[in-house]
Amino acid sequence: MKNLLLLLVLLFVLFGCNDNRKQEETLQFNQQFDEAIELMNQNEFQSAKGILTELEETLSSSKEHNDLLKNV
């Protein structure tokens, strides 16, 4: 959980100086990732897998979010 928090902080620091679109996009991806983690904590693995699969497909087409893609 600490690693996830650290990742989120680092992502916000890394993308904090970029335009608003990138910030909003990063925030959305982080929210989806957090939702998937929460579902896994509730033993909802199929739902979490669906979110993570979709997130992986989206992030793999973007070179800007490599750190989050590695965690997915």
Buried (B, 14 or more C-beta within 10 A) or exposed (E): EEEEEEBBEEBEEEBEEEEEEBBEBBBEBBEBBEBBBEBBEEEBEEBBEEBBEEBEEBBEEEEBBEEBBEBB
